[in-house]
Amino acid sequence: MSAETAFRSNISRISRANLSPITYCKRPVEERIRDFQEAIVGYDEFSALFEASRCIQCPYPQACTLNCPAGNDIPEALWLISEGRFAEAGQVFARTSPLPEICGRVCPNLCQQGCVLSRRKGAVSIGKLEAFAADKARQAGLLKIHVPEQKTGKRVAVVGSGPAGLTVAEDLVRLGHEVTVFEAWPQPGGVLVYGIPNFKLDKQIVMNKVHDLEEAGVRFVTNTRIGEQLTIADLQAEYDAVFLGTGAGVEARMNIPGEDLEGVYTSTDFLVRANVPEEMKPDDKRGKPFVGRRVAVIGGGDTAVDCARSAIRLGAEEVTIIYRRTEQEMPGNPKERAICLEEGAKVRYLEAPVAYLGDENGRLCAMKLVKMKLGEPDASGRRRPVPIEGSEYVEPIDTVILAVGYWPDPLLGETTKGLATRKWGLIVADESTGATSLPGVFAAGDNVHGPDLVITAVSAAHAAAKHIHAYLCGQPVPTVDPH
């Protein structure tokens, strides 16, 4: 046995005997709040090897893999990391997920919820190990997309270049189809670029994947919103199949007085202005947003947390998240919220704005809030917030950011005859095949089931790509009943 093999064997033995988590590295708070660089450094080789060695390699079927919507072979990947074969582990993740570098950074780690070590010792940090291994595979040049020399001659239009669109593009180009991706933003990436802040996901990581796809032959057409410059009917006339992966990017509003005041931002407007490089922004979102001294973020999800952390980095002195329910009902990731609090934000529960007040120049200067109590559960299963009569009060504020939810773009349904949609513009599609009410038109991701995770969009897109390929090969793929 070589000295290196003996060393790694000892690490595995010691790690499995101890089973305590090896903490990944976060940049110091006082350092990271001064810039927009990634806040989590992750693992180095030594700590990654130790952490992966905590995996006890459960017998099949492993709960971690069952919990992963993409079906990643997590035990194999962690075994390879524990053996120091980091780049190979990255390839294992890439076999089932086209976005391992991204999911490892932004996924809430559903896989870890199945880890048998969770209850007593803490789950293995699968997500951070995935990001580490994928980065190693990237550095080794092992994430290249291989395409067949023999092409099928079939052409597919993919609408949207977020997680679902990128997944379908990769799956289909690997099968020899010609793929063109249409994106409304100035650069590819969709929500990965224009919705997720740099301190969680560096833009270059997304651009690396776009470059891989371009090298494989995928063509990207940006600044093109389907339903305006082109319609789905136009795409059907030119392509053999169409995939709709437009996500859920239309922001919800509360429709209360003062939402149109200067100083009241929607979350996407604020995040794009704050996080996206100027050369990647659309013309109407150039320049950094004004934050002033006091910032209120309205909402309780991960987007609200992203906005609060961005406001801190822009120099706001007081950043407060206002949420109308209690922490127990909050939809966001508790770990992300803890990082936000660590960076200096505060959260006020059981309150909601009822009006925004402006000065003589139309600039936000205060907001009126009402205190809430919880009533009976609503359709979501959470207890419904009820205003407390006579509890309204006014407080000064410089900037408000609305992060109260997203819905799909209704334009596709409005401009496409025969495309069935439902409440809030969600596209009616078979979740197992991606088939819509139109032959040859498929959809998957947030525009079908509403805002969700990157990895759930990836999983649904894999299924859609499989059935698009079947359709292109002449196999029957039934459309859905529009009723």
NORKA-V322189 format. One record per pair of residues at least 6 apart in sequence whose ideal C-beta (glycine too) atoms are under 6 Angstrom apart, sorted by the first residue. I is the first residue (numbers start at 1). J is the second residue. D is the distance in Angstrom with one decimal. If there is no record, write none. Layout:
i	j	d
I	J	D
I	J	D
This chain:
i	j	d
8	84	6.0
11	53	5.6
12	53	4.4
12	82	5.7
15	50	5.3
15	53	3.5
15	54	5.2
19	54	5.6
19	121	4.3
21	122	4.3
22	47	5.0
22	50	4.7
22	51	4.1
24	42	5.1
24	43	5.2
24	125	6.0
24	128	4.7
25	41	4.1
26	40	5.3
27	39	5.6
29	342	5.9
29	343	5.8
32	39	4.6
33	312	5.3
33	313	5.8
33	343	5.3
36	198	4.2
36	199	5.4
36	313	5.8
38	199	5.9
38	202	5.5
39	199	4.6
42	128	5.1
42	131	5.7
42	132	5.4
43	128	6.0
43	132	4.7
48	81	5.8
48	129	6.0
48	132	4.9
51	125	5.7
52	78	4.5
52	81	3.7
52	82	4.2
52	129	5.7
53	82	4.2
54	124	5.1
55	78	4.2
55	124	5.2
57	75	5.5
62	75	5.3
63	114	3.2
64	74	4.5
64	111	4.5
64	114	4.8
64	115	5.6
65	74	5.3
67	110	4.9
67	111	5.0
67	113	5.7
67	114	3.8
68	111	4.4
69	455	5.0
69	456	5.1
69	459	3.7
70	96	4.9
70	97	4.5
70	455	5.8
70	458	5.4
70	459	5.3
71	96	5.2
72	93	5.6
72	96	5.0
72	97	5.9
73	92	5.6
74	111	5.8
74	126	5.8
76	92	5.3
77	89	4.4
77	92	4.2
77	93	5.5
80	88	4.9
80	89	3.9
81	89	4.6
81	129	5.9
81	133	5.8
86	133	5.4
86	136	4.0
87	136	4.6
87	137	4.5
87	140	4.2
87	142	5.4
89	133	3.9
90	133	4.0
90	134	4.4
90	136	5.4
90	137	2.8
91	137	5.5
91	142	5.5
93	100	3.9
93	130	5.2
93	134	5.8
94	100	5.2
94	143	5.8
97	103	5.7
97	458	5.9
98	167	5.2
98	170	4.5
100	130	5.5
100	134	3.8
101	134	4.2
101	205	5.1
103	454	5.8
103	455	5.4
104	127	5.1
104	130	3.5
104	131	2.9
104	134	5.8
105	131	5.1
105	201	5.2
106	200	5.9
106	201	5.6
106	454	5.7
107	127	5.5
107	455	5.0
108	333	4.8
109	127	4.2
111	126	4.9
112	123	4.0
112	126	5.2
115	123	3.6
115	124	5.6
117	123	5.7
137	143	5.3
145	212	5.2
145	216	4.0
147	173	5.6
147	216	5.1
148	176	4.5
151	176	4.9
152	176	4.5
152	177	5.4
154	177	4.9
154	240	4.6
154	472	4.5
155	178	4.6
155	239	4.7
155	240	5.3
156	172	5.4
156	177	5.4
156	179	5.1
156	239	5.9
156	241	4.9
157	180	5.5
157	235	4.3
157	239	4.2
157	242	4.8
158	165	4.9
158	168	5.5
158	169	5.2
158	181	4.5
158	243	4.8
159	182	5.2
159	226	4.9
159	244	5.0
159	246	5.7
160	190	5.8
160	245	3.9
160	246	4.2
160	247	6.0
161	181	5.0
161	183	4.4
161	188	4.1
161	189	5.9
161	190	4.9
162	190	2.9
162	191	4.7
162	247	4.8
163	454	4.6
163	457	4.1
163	458	5.4
164	245	3.5
164	444	5.3
164	445	3.4
164	457	4.4
164	461	4.1
165	181	5.8
165	245	3.6
167	458	5.0
167	461	3.7
168	243	4.9
168	461	4.9
168	465	4.6
169	179	4.9
169	181	5.5
169	213	5.7
169	218	5.0
171	465	3.6
172	179	5.3
172	465	5.6
173	179	5.0
173	216	5.0
173	217	5.8
173	218	5.4
175	469	5.4
179	218	4.8
180	219	4.6
181	220	5.0
182	221	5.0
182	224	5.0
182	226	5.8
183	222	4.8
184	225	4.0
185	194	5.4
186	222	5.6
186	223	5.6
186	280	5.9
186	282	5.6
187	280	4.8
188	210	4.7
188	220	4.7
189	206	4.5
191	247	5.6
192	206	4.7
193	203	5.7
193	206	5.4
194	272	5.5
197	275	4.6
197	306	5.1
197	310	5.7
198	275	5.2
227	411	3.7
227	412	5.5
227	415	4.4
231	415	5.4
232	416	4.4
235	242	4.9
240	472	5.8
241	440	4.9
241	468	5.1
241	471	5.9
241	472	5.9
242	441	4.8
243	442	4.9
244	443	4.0
245	445	5.3
246	409	5.6
246	447	4.8
247	445	6.0
247	446	4.5
247	447	5.8
248	406	4.4
248	407	5.6
248	408	4.9
248	446	3.9
248	451	4.7
250	407	4.9
250	409	5.4
251	266	4.6
251	268	5.8
251	406	5.9
252	404	5.1
252	405	3.9
256	354	5.9
256	355	5.7
257	355	4.3
258	355	5.4
258	356	2.9
261	356	5.4
261	358	4.5
261	364	4.5
262	362	5.7
262	363	4.8
263	363	5.6
263	364	3.2
263	399	5.3
264	356	5.7
264	364	5.6
264	400	4.8
265	401	5.0
266	402	5.3
267	303	5.0
267	307	5.4
267	401	5.9
267	403	4.1
270	289	5.3
270	307	5.7
270	401	4.9
272	285	4.8
273	285	5.4
273	288	5.9
273	289	4.4
274	289	5.8
274	310	4.3
291	311	5.2
291	314	4.7
291	316	4.4
291	399	5.0
292	398	2.6
292	399	5.2
293	317	4.7
293	398	5.6
294	318	4.7
294	397	5.2
294	398	4.8
295	311	4.4
295	316	4.4
295	319	4.7
295	399	4.6
296	320	5.4
296	322	5.5
296	397	5.3
296	400	5.1
297	304	4.9
297	307	4.8
297	308	4.8
297	321	4.8
297	401	4.7
297	403	5.8
298	322	5.2
298	402	5.3
298	404	5.9
299	403	3.5
299	404	4.8
300	323	4.0
300	330	4.4
300	331	6.0
301	331	4.8
301	332	4.5
302	332	4.5
302	333	5.6
302	336	5.6
303	403	4.4
304	321	5.4
304	403	3.9
305	332	5.7
305	336	5.1
305	337	5.6
305	340	4.6
307	401	4.5
307	403	5.3
308	319	5.0
308	321	5.5
308	340	5.4
308	345	4.3
309	340	5.4
309	343	5.9
311	319	4.9
312	319	5.4
312	343	5.6
312	344	5.7
319	345	4.5
320	346	4.8
320	348	5.8
321	347	4.6
322	348	5.5
322	351	5.4
323	349	5.5
324	352	4.1
324	372	5.2
324	385	4.3
325	385	5.4
326	349	5.0
329	382	4.4
350	372	4.5
351	369	5.1
351	371	5.7
352	370	5.9
352	372	5.9
353	367	5.1
353	369	5.4
354	368	5.2
354	370	5.2
355	368	4.4
356	364	5.7
356	367	5.1
357	366	4.3
358	364	5.8
359	365	4.7
366	394	5.4
366	396	5.1
366	397	6.0
367	397	5.0
368	392	5.8
368	394	5.0
370	387	4.8
370	391	5.6
370	392	4.9
371	388	4.7
371	391	3.8
372	385	4.2
372	387	5.9
373	386	5.5
373	388	5.6
374	383	3.9
375	384	4.6
375	386	4.3
376	384	6.0
377	383	5.4
378	384	4.3
406	451	5.0
407	424	4.2
408	425	4.5
408	426	5.7
408	447	4.1
410	425	3.4
413	419	5.6
413	421	3.5
413	425	5.8
418	438	5.4
419	438	5.6
420	428	4.0
420	437	3.9
420	482	3.5
421	427	5.6
422	428	5.7
427	443	4.5
427	447	5.3
427	448	5.4
428	480	5.6
429	436	4.9
429	443	4.3
429	448	4.7
430	480	5.1
432	463	6.0
433	467	4.2
433	477	5.9
434	442	3.9
434	443	6.0
434	444	4.6
434	464	2.8
434	467	5.7
435	477	5.3
435	479	5.5
435	480	5.7
436	443	5.3
437	479	5.4
437	480	5.5
437	482	4.2
439	479	5.7
442	464	4.8
442	468	5.4
444	460	3.9
444	461	4.9
444	464	4.1
445	457	3.9
445	460	5.6
446	452	5.8
467	477	5.0
470	477	5.8
471	477	4.6
